[in-house]
Each structure stands twice: as C-alpha cells, then as structure tokens.
Amino acid sequence: MPIRQTLYLFLSIVGLLTTWYFNFQHMSDTETTLFTFNLMEFLRDGFSNAAASSLSSDLFIGAAGASLFIIFEGR
C-alpha cells in the first residue's frame, strides 16, 4: 500500500477512535441512561464557551466546505 494511502488509513482510524472516545464520554457524563445521545444537548455543549465555539464553528464550516467539494467534484 502506498505511503499516502497508509497515512490516510492511519488518520482515519485515529480520528474515529478519538472522536468516539469523547462522544462516549459525553454520553456517559450527561445522560441518566448509559450511552444515550441527545443531539441538541450535544450541539449546545459544543458552544458552551469561546474555545469550544471556535472549534465547533471551524469544524462545521470545514465540513460544509468539504461536503460541497465532494458533491461538486464527484459529478
């Protein structure tokens, strides 16, 4: 496997594991039932302070741009 594909695979796995680690941590900290997910509470917590708002905004805008790029270039 070429180095670029190996790097993409590695980053994808690390991204998946770290993201879901924090998602599970958030679910267990905020809900009474283990591993339930409230999307509105999750989004509200993503904007709970200036640092979180900065990161959340950056992520949402970046994801929107990447999604549009994929849609337009995929055609």
Beta strands, then each sheet from edge to edge (+ up, - down):
end
